[in-house]
Amino acid sequence: MDFIYDNLSGGNWIDAEGYGYGWQPDVVVRDPNWRPYSDGYWAYTDYGWTWISYEDFGWATYHYGRWANLADYGWVWFPGEDLDWGPAWVSWRTGGDYIGWAPLPPRGPGVVYEGQPIGGNVDVTFDIGPEYYNFCDVRFIGEPVLRDRIFPRVQNVTYITNTVNVTNIYVQNNIVYNYGPDYTVVNRYSSRPIQRLAIERQAPTNLTTAVKSGTLTKVQGNKLLVAAPQRLAKAAPAAKPPAVKAKVAQPKIERGWKGVPNKAELEQKIKAENPKNVPPPTRAAAREEGSPAPAPGQVQRAQIAVRQATPGPRGRRRSRGPGCNTGALVRRFAVTG
């Protein structure tokens, strides 16, 4: 954990009673619409659905720990005791023409992780409300830039009503697997084939250098190079971040139900869901089953286009400049042979 404390930049640490030290990216303060797992894209790897982040802190916050929305503070990442590297720590929902994902909450009152698989009842067990979710049209789940495809969260109750929780996270031989939406089905209905990557584990000589160079997790061709530790060492009792901005006594966690008028009715719907009975998409498939994944260079060229169009200092979310049509730029680069 000292490694995490010493190498996260572009944010501030807080000490929340009952949860321990949490880290908040500066972008949360600057942009009230920012959400975890929004600035990046989904790839499918040996470990299942894997989040590829464009944010400089993504190597830590989307593969270790959990996220919570603290009242009066906003989104905060808590490493806690959840120190196993995972492809992503999210709850999944899909059905009809929609697909959505929500960050899993940290350990605390009502949230217990005891080495058991995380399944389709997670919304009920952990009380994950509609506002926690990022939803998009299933046509866009293969896009290399998802943040502009995510629906406004004010519509999330509708998407919850029309989807089913299909979360399926488990550990086998010390490896975390993140399954959920059926890749074969989703890929057929995605306008762009979902990128397939083979995970290749590496052992860096210096983790701090790897963080600064952006090589702890790195897409290279058809591989995802992962130099991040499989499991972080638990912090010593006296260990703490180099600076703590605030202490929060009796923190209140916003569970994502604020402003939902029919909460009881929606909760009953969620409790009755059957992950084996997912409503199929209503549109025709975008491609035939078994279509090939994108060529290794296609997504990388799209990523280069995004980074050129959305420059930003390290540790900050890259925001588009005035008049920059990132979507058009990505489409142009991604289809070039």
Sequence and secondary structure as in RCSB ss.txt:
>XXXX:A:sequence
MDFIYDNLSGGNWIDAEGYGYGWQPDVVVRDPNWRPYSDGYWAYTDYGWTWISYEDFGWATYHYGRWANLADYGW
VWFPGEDLDWGPAWVSWRTGGDYIGWAPLPPRGPGVVYEGQPIGGNVDVTFDIGPEYYNFCDVRFIGEPVLRDRI
FPRVQNVTYITNTVNVTNIYVQNNIVYNYGPDYTVVNRYSSRPIQRLAIERQAPTNLTTAVKSGTLTKVQGNKLL
VAAPQRLAKAAPAAKPPAVKAKVAQPKIERGWKGVPNKAELEQKIKAENPKNVPPPTRAAAREEGSPAPAPGQVQ
RAQIAVRQATPGPRGRRRSRGPGCNTGALVRRFAVTG
>XXXX:A:secstr
 HHHHHH  SEEEEEETTTEEEEEEHHHHH TT  TT SEEEEEETTEEEEEE STTHHHHTTSSEEEEETTTEE
EEE TT  B  S  EEEEEETTEEEEEE   SBTTB   S  B TTHHHHTT  GGG EEEEGGGTT S  TTTS
  GGGHHHHHHT EE  EEEEETTEEEEE S HHHHHHHSSS   B EEEE   S HHHHHHHT SEEEETTEEE
E S SB     TT   S EEEEESS  EE S TT TTHHHHHHHHHT  TT     SS  SS TT     HHHHH
HHHHHHHHHS   TTS     TT  HHHHHHHHHT  
